Amino acid sequence: MKPYYYIYSPTKEAPTRRHLTEESAIIEAERLATNNPGINFEILKCIAISCVRKPVNTFFLDED
């Protein structure tokens, strides 16, 4: 599985959509910023996921 991206703003609701490419995330962050002047939008990259299994483990999303 490849890393993916979320758009986040501390003053807005939680991210709800995954972006599969950095380019898509940038386009969306810029669209949101244009439509919401004065509000910052951060692009977050998910690099790993931890989950409860027996035993608990963490796996990293790799870009290859």
C-alpha positions as CSV (number, residue, x, y, z in Angstrom):
1,M,0.0,0.0,0.0
2,K,1.3,3.5,-0.9
3,P,1.3,6.5,1.5
4,Y,-1.7,8.8,1.1
5,Y,-2.5,12.3,2.2
6,Y,-5.2,14.2,4.2
7,I,-6.0,17.9,4.3
8,Y,-6.4,19.3,7.8
9,S,-7.3,22.6,9.3
10,P,-7.3,23.1,13.1
11,T,-10.4,25.4,12.7
12,K,-12.4,23.0,10.6
13,E,-13.8,19.5,11.0
14,A,-11.6,16.4,10.8
15,P,-10.3,15.2,7.4
16,T,-12.7,12.8,5.6
17,R,-11.0,12.1,2.3
18,R,-7.8,10.3,1.4
19,H,-5.8,11.7,-1.5
20,L,-3.7,9.1,-3.3
21,T,-1.2,11.6,-4.7
22,E,0.6,14.6,-3.3
23,E,-0.6,16.6,-6.3
24,S,-4.2,15.8,-5.6
25,A,-3.8,16.9,-2.0
26,I,-2.1,20.2,-3.0
27,I,-4.9,21.0,-5.5
28,E,-7.5,20.4,-2.8
29,A,-5.7,22.3,-0.1
30,E,-5.3,25.3,-2.5
31,R,-9.0,25.0,-3.4
32,L,-10.1,25.0,0.3
33,A,-7.7,27.9,1.1
34,T,-9.2,30.0,-1.8
35,N,-12.7,29.3,-0.6
36,N,-11.9,30.0,3.0
37,P,-9.6,33.1,3.2
38,G,-7.6,33.5,6.4
39,I,-7.8,29.7,7.2
40,N,-4.7,27.5,6.9
41,F,-4.9,24.1,5.4
42,E,-2.2,21.5,6.2
43,I,-1.3,18.6,4.0
44,L,-0.6,15.5,6.1
45,K,1.1,12.4,4.8
46,C,0.2,9.0,6.3
47,I,3.4,7.0,6.5
48,A,2.5,4.1,8.8
49,I,-0.5,2.5,10.4
50,S,-0.6,0.8,13.8
51,C,-3.3,-1.7,14.5
52,V,-4.4,-4.1,17.2
53,R,-3.7,-7.7,16.2
54,K,-2.1,-10.4,18.1
55,P,0.6,-9.2,18.5
56,V,0.1,-5.5,18.0
57,N,2.2,-4.3,15.1
58,T,3.0,-1.3,13.0
59,F,3.4,-1.5,9.2
60,F,4.9,1.2,7.0
61,L,3.4,2.3,3.8
62,D,6.1,2.3,1.2
63,E,6.5,4.4,-1.9
64,D,7.7,1.6,-4.2
